[in-house]
Amino acid sequence: MAKENITYSEAMAQIEEILHKFNNEKFDIDTLAVEVKKATDLITICKSKLLKAEKDVNKILTKND
């Protein structure tokens, strides 16, 4: 899996770069699977960070009620 200590913004930038290459057909067939795996790992990290942020915000909002 990609680095867990990467920020959400960094992960999204890398995902966007991979998508840009994919959309412009700049992938070598030999690296396609590697890039898809990297994008999948980055998406998993982003999803995890979003879920944690949502949980933290809900905790703060519940605490203030």
C-alpha positions in Angstrom: 0.0 0.0 0.0 1.1 3.6 -0.5 2.5 5.5 2.4 -0.1 6.1 5.2 1.7 9.3 6.3 0.9 11.0 3.0 -1.5 13.9 3.3 -4.9 13.9 1.7 -3.9 16.7 -0.6 -0.8 14.8 -1.7 -2.7 11.6 -2.3 -5.3 13.5 -4.4 -2.6 15.2 -6.4 -1.1 11.8 -7.2 -4.5 10.3 -8.1 -5.1 13.3 -10.4 -1.7 12.8 -12.1 -2.5 9.1 -12.7 -5.9 10.0 -14.1 -4.4 12.6 -16.4 -1.9 10.1 -17.8 -4.7 7.6 -18.2 -7.0 10.1 -20.0 -4.1 11.1 -22.3 -3.2 7.5 -23.0 0.4 8.0 -21.7 0.6 4.7 -20.0 2.9 2.0 -21.1 1.2 -1.3 -20.9 3.9 -2.6 -18.7 3.2 0.0 -16.0 -0.6 0.1 -16.3 -1.2 -2.5 -13.5 1.3 -0.8 -11.2 -0.3 2.6 -11.7 -3.8 1.2 -11.2 -2.7 -0.5 -7.9 -1.1 2.8 -6.8 -4.3 4.7 -7.5 -6.3 2.1 -5.7 -4.1 2.4 -2.6 -4.2 6.2 -2.7 -8.0 6.1 -2.9 -8.1 3.8 0.1 -5.9 6.2 2.0 -8.1 9.2 1.0 -11.3 7.3 2.0 -9.8 6.4 5.4 -8.8 10.0 6.0 -12.2 11.3 5.1 -14.0 8.8 7.4 -11.6 9.8 10.2 -12.3 13.5 9.6 -16.1 12.8 9.6 -15.8 10.9 12.8 -13.8 13.6 14.5 -16.2 16.3 13.4 -19.2 14.4 14.6 -17.5 13.8 17.9 -16.9 17.6 18.3 -20.4 18.4 17.3 -21.9 15.9 19.7 -19.6 17.2 22.5 -21.0 20.7 21.9 -24.6 19.7 22.2 
